[in-house]
Amino acid sequence: MTSRTRYAVAALVAGLLTVPSAACSGGGTTTTDSFTVGLLLPSRAVPRWEHSDRPLIEQRVKQLCPHCHVTYANANDDLTTQRQQMVAMITKGVRVLILVATDNRAMRSTVQEAHNAGVPVVAYDRLAEGPVSGYVSFDGAKVGTLQGQGLLKAMHAPAGGGGGGGGGTTVVMMNGDPTSPNAAWYKRGALSVLRGKVRIGRSYDTPGWSTDNANANMSAAISALGLGRIDGVLAANDAMAAGVISALKTAHARRLPPVTGQDADLDAVRRIVDGEQSMTVYKSFRAEAETAVAMALALGRGEKLHTIATTTTDSPTTHDIPSVLLTPVAVTTANIEQTLVKDGVYTIAQICTPQLRAACAKAGLTP
């Protein structure tokens, strides 16, 4: 995958967040657009899809195009189901699709069906193969880099320089779903930081980004390496971090090693406050959702994406896809308030349950 940046992403996001409701009509009067946007999400196992992305996308469509409608489906991690859902939406006359593919490669033929039917597809968060018309995600290499840097810092390992295989510092890598190019993207970013500084004791791919699968893999790593020889865990997202931490507790770890994450799930933020998880990666789902909606509505009106896209991306099947790659942010106890609370993702009251009041006070998280 390659990308060529043409404009500043920050300026784009600032503009998207201030687009007036009349933007659908291109002028100062109420839009007369009335068409259906299809939204296809991949899973209920990862909390963000239902709790963040779906409502944000639905709200933004309604805000920018009051007469437009969103039809929605969740594939529950089943490829055949998602194919059927997508074909059904095409048959029922959706004008544009926002797709988070369950399997980016396997959805190629269905994306082609949409293209043949004249229905443009916006690839959301994951770059599906086939003739997609637009793509919005986060810089995956940066996500992995932030995780690797965060893990080294939490383990008090050196943050730079070479090394001879990492000496006695042993890390387990809990990577994402092997069918997702994002998982490989995150892994490359993490390894660019970790390689030569630590020993990778075990590395697992985790189907479905699943908590249960991560738990089983972590239990296997503990059996193979020994609990006392695991100095840190690079978990690619928060759902897997939960499975990792559960396995460590089941093994009666006296002190949990640092564990990374991604997605800033509420439970993960609470674990960070409580000292069970070292960090997560915050990706502004609002910025991602609003960018996708801007793309979808433009395509639904037959417009080009040159005023929205900030870069182009190549997939294995399609070149020069108009794209936006947003910037992720590392979150620890030190900046929860300056990131997640400030952006309105969570309130301090939501984070600081009665059981966490002391830990929140220690972290400076007080109402």
Secondary structure, 3 states (H helix, E strand, C coil): CCEEECCCHHHHHHHHCCCCHHHHHCCCCCCCCCCEEEEEECCCCCCHHHHHHHHHHHHHHHHHCCCCEEEEEECCCCHHHHHHHHHHHHHCCCCEEEECCCCCCCCHHHHHHHHHCCCCEEEECCCCCCCCCEEEEECHHHHHHHHHHHHHHHCCCCCCCCCCCCCCCEEEEECCCCCCHHHHHHHHHHHHHHECCEEEEEEECCHHHCHHHHHHHHHHHHHHHCHHHCCEEEECCHHHHHHHHHHHHHCCCCCCCCECCCCCCHHHHHHHHHCCCCCEEECCHHHHHHHHHHHHHHHHCCCCCCCCCCEEECCCCCCCEEEEEECCEEECCCCHHHHHHCCCCCCHHHHCCHHHHHHHHHCCCCC
